[in-house]
Amino acid sequence: LELGNYSAEFGKASGGVVNVHSQFIGDKYRMNVTDFIPGWDFRQKSIAEFSPRLLFSGPARQKKLWFMYSGTLRYIHSFLEELQTPTNERTRTQTTTDQLLKLQWNLKESHVLTVEALHNTEYLGNSGLSLVRPLETTTNAMRRGFTLGISNRQVVRGKLLETTLQWTRRRDSD
């Protein structure tokens, strides 16, 4: 997401640019692991931030069936020095996870079936904690979402027909 000062390759867009790269799964196994070293808070002697990502893909059956798994975690632990309360009453936490599983099945050269499952979770602990909002007035929020999608792409008489069915369920609690 580019909000400003983006390069000339994007033209004269005025509001911003979203540049999406998709990854072809392919017949080779691939693995990508990033950001597995957490950020450390030396004052509190604890993890301040941790955001590892994992991507694993490859063939389940050569030239016919492929899979891709992608998982991310984001953990942020904030400590408010300015509060004059016990240490455990001065922290905010945020934990977010995303997991995507994708299966692509080439039934024929002109017929592709794709199934995707996406699971998201977000937890906010002591949300809103500040000098003017003590611990007793904060909230803990849990948000969960699950999406299942099935796409059928088929070429019939030189025309591409695509049908997508998607089901989404969310659950939020404070």
N, C-alpha and C positions, 0 to 999 in steps of 0.2 A: 504494500500500500504506500503510494507516494503522494504526500499532501502538498508538497511544494519543492521548488528547486530540482525538478527532475530533468533528465537529459532530453536532448532534441529528438531522440528516437520515438518519443511518445507524442510529438506534434505540439499543437497549441491548446491542449486541454486546460480548462480554467479551474475546475473544482478539485481535481486530483486524478490519480491513475491507479487502477488495480491491474497488476500484471500477474496472470495465472500461468503456472507451468504444471503440466501434468506429466506423470511418469508412465511410460509404457512398461508393462510388466515383463514381457519377453521370456525367452527360453533359457536364460541364465539366472542362477540364484544370485541375489544381491542382498547385502546387509549394510545398513548405515546406522551408526550409533554416534550421537553428539551430546555434548554438554553433560557428561556424567560426573563432573567434579563440582560439588556444591560450593556456593558462596558462604563464607564463614563470618560471623559477627564476633570479633575478638573481645568486645566489652562484655557480652553476655555468654561467651563461650558456647555458642550454639550455631546451628545452621541458620543462615539468614535467607538464602534463596537456593532453590534447586530446581532445574528444569531439563531433565534428560529427555531425549527423543530416540525412538527406535523405529526403523523401517526394515522389513524383511519381505522379500518377494521372490517368486520363481515359478517354475512349472510344477504342477501336480501331475500332468501328463503332457509330454512334449508335443508342441504344435496344436494342442487341443484345449487344455484346461490349465489356467494360471491362477495364482493367489497373490494377495498382497496384504500384509498386516502392518499397520502403523499405530504406534502408541506414544503419547506424550504425557508428561507429568509436570505440573508447575506448582511449587510450594514456596510461599513467601511468609516469613515470620518477622513481624515488625515489633519493635520495642519502643515505647514512648518514654524517653528519659525525663521529660518535664512533669510527669505525674508523680505525686508524692504518696504513692501507695505501695504495698508489697509487690515484689517483682512479678509474681504470677498474675497480678491484676493490671499489668501495664502492657500486655501483649495482644496483638491482632494476628490472626493467621488466615491464609487463603490457600486452598488446595484445589487444583483443577486437573482433571484427567480427561483425555480424549483417546478413544480406541476406534480404529476403522479396520474392518475386514472386508476384502473385496475378492470375489471369484469371477473370472471371465471364462466363458466356455464358448468355443467356436464350434457350433454344430455343423456348419458348412462354411465355405469361404465367404458366402454372402449372408450368413445368418449367425449373429453373435448374441448370446444371453449373458447378462451381467447381474450379479447379486451383490448388494452392499449392505453392511450392517455397521451402524455408527452408534457408539455409546459415549455420552458426556456426563461428567459429574463435577459439581462445583460446591465447595464448602467455604463459607466465610464465617470465621469465629471472631466474636467481639466487634462486629462491623459498626463503624461510627465512633469508636473510642477516641476521645480527645480530651483536652483540658476542660471543655464546657460540657462534655458528655461522659459522665463516669461509667464504670463497668456495669452498674445496675440498669442503665438505660440503653445498653447496646443490644444487638440481636445476633443470633447465630442463624445462618441461612444455609439450607441444603437444596440444591437444584440437581435434578437428574433428567436425562433425556435419552431416548432410544429411537433410532430411525432405521427402518428396514426398507430397502428399495430394490425393485427388480426391473431391469430394462431389457427389452427385446428389440434388436436392430436387425432388419432384414431388407435385402434388395429384391424387389419384385418387379419384373419387366422394366428394369432401368430406373426405378423409383425407390428411394430410401424411405422405408416406413419404420418409425420408432415408436414404441409404446412403453410407457413407464408407469409403474404402480409403486406408490410410496405410502408407508404407514409410519406415523410419528406419535410418540407418547412422551409427555413431560410430567414431572411431578416436582412441585416446589413447596418448601415448608420453611417457616421462620420460627 
